[in-house]
Each structure stands twice: as C-alpha cells, then as structure tokens.
Amino acid sequence: MPWVAVIIRRYIIRELIHTMLVLLCMLLVIILLNMIVQLLSKASDGSISAGLIFNLIGVVLPYNLTGLLPIWFFLAIVICYGYLFANN
C-alpha cells in the first residue's frame, strides 16, 4: 500500500503548487496595483518625481512580499484542502 500514499502525496503537492502559483499571481497584481496608485498619487502631488515610480516599486516590493508570503502560503493550503474536501 505505500504506492497509494506516494500517489496521494504527489496529487496533493501538485494541487498545492498550482494553487500557490495562481494565488501568488493574484496577490501580486493586487499589491502592485495598490503600490502604483499610491506612488502615482505622490507623484501627482509633487512629492516624488515621475521617473522614480518604477525604481520605488522595485525597492518596496520585496518588503511587501515578506508580509505577503505567510498569508499566501496559508491561503494556498486552505484553498487546496478545501478543494480536496469538496471533491471527496
């Protein structure tokens, strides 16, 4: 029976990775759009120059990812196991 455990483990890992990638893309789009709106608001006020917007995104994005990764991982596990529970 160990081959059944291997098949189930592979299935769960495949589903988890797929869910994680989709969720990461969605959360990154949300975070990037929020950052762009905030930076464009500051650029329109004159606080920062318009040329610095993409440089600031590159600087601030890794900082935001550190807070996003635990949430991302938790949500991916919850969604994956919820999907597996619904299909059972």
LUMNU-132366 format. One record per residue: x, y, z of N, C-alpha, C in turn; residue number from 1. Coordinates in steps of 0.001 Angstrom, whole numbers, plus 500000, padded with zeros to 6 digits. Layout:
# LUMNU-132366
r nx=X, ny=Y, nz=Z, cax=X, cay=Y, caz=Z, cx=X, cy=Y, cz=Z, pos=NUM
...
END
This chain:
# LUMNU-132366
r nx=500777, ny=498791, nz=500000, cax=500000, cay=500000, caz=500000, cx=500826, cy=501285, cz=500000, pos=1
r nx=502165, ny=501271, nz=500102, cax=502896, cay=502537, caz=500108, cx=502784, cy=503290, cz=498782, pos=2
r nx=502498, ny=502602, nz=497698, cax=502377, cay=503302, caz=496420, cx=501140, cy=504202, cz=496405, pos=3
r nx=500118, ny=503848, nz=497160, cax=498936, cay=504703, caz=497249, cx=499285, cy=506012, cz=497962, pos=4
r nx=500081, ny=505917, nz=499002, cax=500496, cay=507120, caz=499733, cx=501343, cy=508025, cz=498844, pos=5
r nx=502174, ny=507424, nz=498001, cax=503003, cay=508211, caz=497095, cx=502134, cy=508934, cz=496076, pos=6
r nx=501136, ny=508253, nz=495546, cax=500234, cay=508867, caz=494570, cx=499453, cy=510010, cz=495211, pos=7
r nx=498951, ny=509801, nz=496406, cax=498194, cay=510851, caz=497096, cx=499092, cy=512039, cz=497420, pos=8
r nx=500303, ny=511771, nz=497864, cax=501236, cay=512849, caz=498189, cx=501555, cy=513676, cz=496939, pos=9
r nx=501797, ny=513003, nz=495807, cax=502077, cay=513715, caz=494568, cx=500883, cy=514562, cz=494135, pos=10
r nx=499681, ny=514007, nz=494292, cax=498477, cay=514736, caz=493911, cx=498304, cy=515981, cz=494770, pos=11
r nx=498495, ny=515848, nz=496061, cax=498350, cay=516994, caz=496965, cx=499405, cy=518043, cz=496680, pos=12
r nx=500633, ny=517630, nz=496449, cax=501703, cay=518585, caz=496160, cx=501435, cy=519306, cz=494840, pos=13
r nx=500966, ny=518571, nz=493830, cax=500655, cay=519191, caz=492542, cx=499527, cy=520209, cz=492693, pos=14
r nx=498477, ny=519841, nz=493410, cax=497371, cay=520769, caz=493633, cx=497817, cy=521986, cz=494445, pos=15
r nx=498662, ny=521764, nz=495433, cax=499137, cay=522862, caz=496274, cx=500009, cy=523826, cz=495468, pos=16
r nx=500886, ny=523311, nz=494645, cax=501750, cay=524175, caz=493841, cx=500920, cy=524968, cz=492836, pos=17
r nx=499964, ny=524320, nz=492209, cax=499097, cay=525026, caz=491258, cx=498324, cy=526141, cz=491963, pos=18
r nx=497755, ny=525840, nz=493108, cax=497010, cay=526846, caz=493865, cx=497922, cy=527974, cz=494318, pos=19
r nx=499130, ny=527639, nz=494741, cax=500068, cay=528663, caz=495202, cx=500453, cy=529607, cz=494067, pos=20
r nx=500687, ny=529074, nz=492892, cax=501076, cay=529929, caz=491771, cx=499945, cy=530865, cz=491357, pos=21
r nx=498734, ny=530343, nz=491284, cax=497595, cay=531190, caz=490915, cx=497371, cy=532261, cz=491977, pos=22
r nx=497428, ny=531871, nz=493232, cax=497206, cay=532815, caz=494324, cx=498311, cy=533865, cz=494383, pos=23
r nx=499547, ny=533453, nz=494131, cax=500649, cay=534414, caz=494136, cx=500472, cy=535443, cz=493037, pos=24
r nx=500076, ny=535005, nz=491860, cax=499843, cay=535951, caz=490764, cx=498735, cy=536933, cz=491116, pos=25
r nx=497661, ny=536431, nz=491680, cax=496548, cay=537314, caz=492041, cx=496957, cy=538319, cz=493120, pos=26
r nx=497634, ny=537854, nz=494153, cax=498033, cay=538759, caz=495232, cx=499094, cy=539752, cz=494773, pos=27
r nx=499994, ny=539326, nz=493900, cax=501000, cay=540256, caz=493380, cx=500357, cy=541356, cz=492546, pos=28
r nx=499374, ny=541002, nz=491742, cax=498684, cay=542018, caz=490951, cx=497999, cy=543024, cz=491870, pos=29
r nx=497345, ny=542543, nz=492903, cax=496668, cay=543440, caz=493846, cx=497676, cy=544356, cz=494545, pos=30
r nx=498776, ny=543787, nz=495028, cax=499795, cay=544584, caz=495723, cx=500447, cy=545593, cz=494784, pos=31
r nx=500769, ny=545151, nz=493558, cax=501405, cay=546067, caz=492613, cx=500473, cy=547207, cz=492210, pos=32
r nx=499213, ny=546901, nz=491975, cax=498278, cay=547968, caz=491620, cx=498104, cy=548958, cz=492767, pos=33
r nx=498065, ny=548462, nz=493990, cax=497965, cay=549342, caz=495148, cx=499207, cy=550232, cz=495257, pos=34
r nx=500373, ny=549648, nz=495059, cax=501607, cay=550433, caz=495133, cx=501665, cy=551473, cz=494024, pos=35
r nx=501242, ny=551094, nz=492815, cax=501282, cay=552035, caz=491695, cx=500344, cy=553207, cz=491947, pos=36
r nx=499153, ny=552929, nz=492472, cax=498208, cay=554009, caz=492770, cx=498767, cy=554950, cz=493833, pos=37
r nx=499361, ny=554387, nz=494873, cax=499929, cay=555236, caz=495922, cx=501092, cy=556078, cz=495387, pos=38
r nx=501945, ny=555461, nz=494580, cax=503090, cay=556203, caz=494050, cx=502660, cy=557249, cz=493026, pos=39
r nx=501665, ny=556932, nz=492211, cax=501164, cay=557937, caz=491269, cx=500507, cy=559097, cz=492004, pos=40
r nx=499870, ny=558813, nz=493123, cax=499287, cay=559883, caz=493932, cx=500382, cy=560799, cz=494478, pos=41
r nx=501465, ny=560197, nz=494957, cax=502578, cay=561016, caz=495462, cx=503262, cy=561783, cz=494331, pos=42
r nx=503318, ny=561169, nz=493138, cax=503937, cay=561856, caz=492002, cx=503071, cy=563025, cz=491536, pos=43
r nx=501759, ny=562867, nz=491603, cax=500884, cay=563973, caz=491195, cx=500925, cy=565116, cz=492202, pos=44
r nx=501181, ny=564809, nz=493471, cax=501334, cay=565855, caz=494486, cx=502666, cy=566575, cz=494361, pos=45
r nx=503611, ny=565953, nz=493716, cax=504935, cay=566546, caz=493576, cx=505907, cy=566067, cz=494633, pos=46
r nx=505516, ny=565092, nz=495443, cax=506405, cay=564578, caz=496496, cx=507595, cy=563825, cz=495904, pos=47
r nx=507331, ny=563080, nz=494839, cax=508407, cay=562339, caz=494170, cx=508316, cy=562608, cz=492673, pos=48
r nx=509409, ny=562401, nz=491969, cax=509386, cay=562598, caz=490524, cx=508785, cy=561367, cz=489847, pos=49
r nx=508238, ny=561583, nz=488675, cax=507557, cay=560507, caz=487958, cx=508539, cy=559418, cz=487522, pos=50
r nx=509803, ny=559766, nz=487326, cax=510792, cay=558785, caz=486895, cx=511171, cy=557795, cz=487982, pos=51
r nx=510890, ny=558118, nz=489219, cax=511263, cay=557242, caz=490330, cx=510219, cy=556182, cz=490661, pos=52
r nx=509076, ny=556225, nz=490005, cax=507981, cay=555325, caz=490377, cx=508398, cy=553863, cz=490231, pos=53
r nx=508947, ny=553494, nz=489076, cax=509315, cay=552093, caz=488872, cx=510521, cy=551683, cz=489716, pos=54
r nx=511402, ny=552626, nz=489996, cax=512517, cay=552316, caz=490898, cx=512009, cy=552052, cz=492310, pos=55
r nx=511053, ny=552839, nz=492764, cax=510493, cay=552640, caz=494104, cx=509695, cy=551334, cz=494191, pos=56
r nx=509043, ny=550951, nz=493111, cax=508329, cay=549667, caz=493108, cx=509324, cy=548533, cz=493315, pos=57
r nx=510457, ny=548596, nz=492641, cax=511486, cay=547564, caz=492808, cx=512075, cy=547528, cz=494202, pos=58
r nx=512099, ny=548662, nz=494872, cax=512641, cay=548716, caz=496223, cx=511614, cy=548263, cz=497258, pos=59
r nx=510362, ny=548675, nz=497089, cax=509326, cay=548424, caz=498091, cx=508714, cy=547035, cz=497941, pos=60
r nx=508721, ny=546467, nz=496740, cax=508085, cay=545168, caz=496513, cx=508669, cy=544043, cz=497367, pos=61
r nx=509989, ny=543891, nz=497504, cax=510488, cay=542821, caz=498381, cx=510061, cy=542987, cz=499833, pos=62
r nx=509953, ny=544224, nz=500295, cax=509484, cay=544460, caz=501657, cx=508039, cy=544004, cz=501811, pos=63
r nx=507207, ny=544297, nz=500824, cax=505804, cay=543876, caz=500880, cx=505665, cy=542366, cz=500738, pos=64
r nx=506559, ny=541729, nz=500013, cax=506495, cay=540276, caz=499844, cx=506772, cy=539542, cz=501146, pos=65
r nx=507565, ny=540128, nz=502029, cax=507840, cay=539456, caz=503303, cx=506583, cy=539325, cz=504151, pos=66
r nx=505692, ny=540263, nz=504059, cax=504427, cay=540158, caz=504765, cx=503407, cy=539335, cz=504007, pos=67
r nx=503573, ny=539250, nz=502700, cax=502620, cay=538537, caz=501855, cx=502841, cy=537032, cz=501852, pos=68
r nx=504072, ny=536590, nz=502004, cax=504375, cay=535164, caz=501871, cx=503688, cy=534269, cz=502900, pos=69
r nx=503650, ny=534601, nz=504184, cax=502928, cay=533722, caz=505109, cx=501426, cy=533660, cz=504826, pos=70
r nx=500845, ny=534797, nz=504479, cax=499422, cay=534822, caz=504141, cx=499171, cy=534008, cz=502884, pos=71
r nx=500043, ny=534161, nz=501906, cax=499944, cay=533441, caz=500641, cx=500008, cy=531938, cz=500870, pos=72
r nx=500946, ny=531505, nz=501659, cax=501104, cay=530071, caz=501914, cx=499905, cy=529504, cz=502665, pos=73
r nx=499426, ny=530217, nz=503672, cax=498272, cay=529763, caz=504442, cx=497023, cy=529678, cz=503572, pos=74
r nx=496762, ny=530713, nz=502782, cax=495590, cay=530704, caz=501918, cx=495661, cy=529597, cz=500874, pos=75
r nx=496855, ny=529340, nz=500354, cax=497004, cay=528273, caz=499367, cx=496692, cy=526918, cz=499983, pos=76
r nx=497136, ny=526685, nz=501198, cax=496851, cay=525403, caz=501865, cx=495360, cy=525279, cz=502156, pos=77
r nx=494741, ny=526345, nz=502638, cax=493309, cay=526296, caz=502949, cx=492490, cy=526063, cz=501684, pos=78
r nx=492816, ny=526748, nz=500614, cax=492074, cay=526581, caz=499365, cx=492286, cy=525186, cz=498795, pos=79
r nx=493516, ny=524693, nz=498845, cax=493817, cay=523364, caz=498299, cx=493078, cy=522280, cz=499062, pos=80
r nx=493134, ny=522312, nz=500370, cax=492445, cay=521285, caz=501152, cx=490933, cy=521463, cz=501105, pos=81
r nx=490444, ny=522675, nz=500951, cax=489014, cay=522884, caz=500747, cx=488551, cy=522297, cz=499427, pos=82
r nx=489382, ny=522450, nz=498404, cax=489069, cay=521846, caz=497099, cx=489084, cy=520313, cz=497189, pos=83
r nx=490053, ny=519783, nz=497880, cax=490110, cay=518326, caz=498041, cx=488937, cy=517811, cz=498859, pos=84
r nx=488523, ny=518554, nz=499872, cax=487381, cay=518161, caz=500690, cx=486090, cy=518200, cz=499872, pos=85
r nx=485958, ny=519212, nz=499005, cax=484751, cay=519344, caz=498192, cx=484653, cy=518216, cz=497151, pos=86
r nx=485793, ny=517748, nz=496683, cax=485791, cay=516687, caz=495679, cx=485684, cy=515296, cz=496277, pos=87
r nx=485790, ny=515182, nz=497578, cax=485762, cay=513859, caz=498214, cx=484349, cy=513336, cz=498313, pos=88
END
